[in-house]
Amino acid sequence: LYDAQIDLHGMTEAGAHPVLMDFVQRQRARGALRLLVITGKGSGASKNSVLRANVPRWLDVEPFASFITAVEPAPAVLGSEGAFI
């Protein structure tokens, strides 16, 4: 279902952003086509995950927007609302 995965769960927004950018660049260089990005579902009563909200935005700008064709919620067996493919 995916070629590589990264788990950002528990990281801060400032920490996760450069880690994700480096991961995507390294995986693209090795020819990976599908990546699993675990963000977590969020915590507390609101269950709002800052990473879940921001990962699609981060990947929708250059240099990534030109080669990332889709960012979709992962299937339930891979984390559903706590991860993206």
C-alpha positions as CSV (number, residue, x, y, z in Angstrom):
1,L,0.0,0.0,0.0
2,Y,2.9,2.4,0.6
3,D,6.7,2.5,-0.1
4,A,7.8,4.3,3.1
5,Q,6.4,5.8,6.2
6,I,7.1,8.5,8.7
7,D,5.6,9.0,12.1
8,L,5.2,12.7,13.1
9,H,2.8,11.8,16.0
10,G,3.8,13.7,19.1
11,M,6.0,16.2,17.3
12,T,5.5,20.0,17.4
13,E,4.6,21.8,14.2
14,A,8.0,23.5,14.1
15,G,9.8,20.2,14.5
16,A,7.6,18.2,12.2
17,H,7.8,20.5,9.2
18,P,11.5,20.1,8.4
19,V,11.4,16.4,9.2
20,L,8.6,15.8,6.7
21,M,10.2,18.0,4.0
22,D,13.4,16.0,4.3
23,F,11.6,12.7,4.3
24,V,9.6,13.5,1.2
25,Q,12.7,14.7,-0.7
26,R,14.7,11.6,0.3
27,Q,11.9,9.2,-0.7
28,R,11.3,10.9,-4.0
29,A,15.0,10.6,-4.8
30,R,14.9,6.9,-4.1
31,G,11.8,6.5,-6.4
32,A,9.1,6.0,-3.7
33,L,5.6,6.7,-5.1
34,R,3.3,6.3,-2.1
35,L,4.2,7.5,1.4
36,L,2.4,7.0,4.7
37,V,2.5,10.1,6.9
38,I,1.3,9.5,10.5
39,T,0.1,12.7,12.1
40,G,-2.0,11.4,15.0
41,K,-5.6,12.3,15.6
42,G,-5.1,15.1,18.1
43,S,-5.6,15.1,21.8
44,G,-8.0,16.6,24.3
45,A,-11.7,17.1,23.9
46,S,-11.5,18.8,20.5
47,K,-9.3,16.1,18.9
48,N,-7.8,18.8,16.6
49,S,-4.4,17.8,15.4
50,V,-2.2,20.7,14.3
51,L,-0.2,18.3,12.2
52,R,-3.2,16.7,10.6
53,A,-4.4,20.2,9.5
54,N,-1.0,21.3,8.2
55,V,0.5,18.3,6.5
56,P,-1.7,18.7,3.4
57,R,-1.0,22.4,3.2
58,W,2.7,21.8,3.5
59,L,2.6,19.4,0.6
60,D,0.5,21.6,-1.5
61,V,3.2,24.2,-2.0
62,E,6.4,24.1,-4.0
63,P,8.7,22.3,-4.4
64,F,6.2,19.5,-3.6
65,A,3.1,20.6,-5.3
66,S,4.6,19.9,-8.7
67,F,5.0,16.2,-8.1
68,I,2.6,15.2,-5.3
69,T,-0.6,14.2,-7.0
70,A,-2.8,13.6,-4.0
71,V,-2.9,13.6,-0.2
72,E,-5.6,11.3,1.1
73,P,-6.7,10.0,4.5
74,A,-5.1,6.6,5.1
75,P,-7.3,3.5,5.1
76,A,-8.6,2.5,8.5
77,V,-6.0,-0.3,8.9
78,L,-3.2,2.3,8.5
79,G,-4.7,5.0,10.8
80,S,-7.6,6.6,8.9
81,E,-8.0,10.1,10.4
82,G,-4.6,9.9,12.1
83,A,-2.6,9.4,8.9
84,F,-2.3,10.3,5.2
85,I,-1.2,8.5,2.1
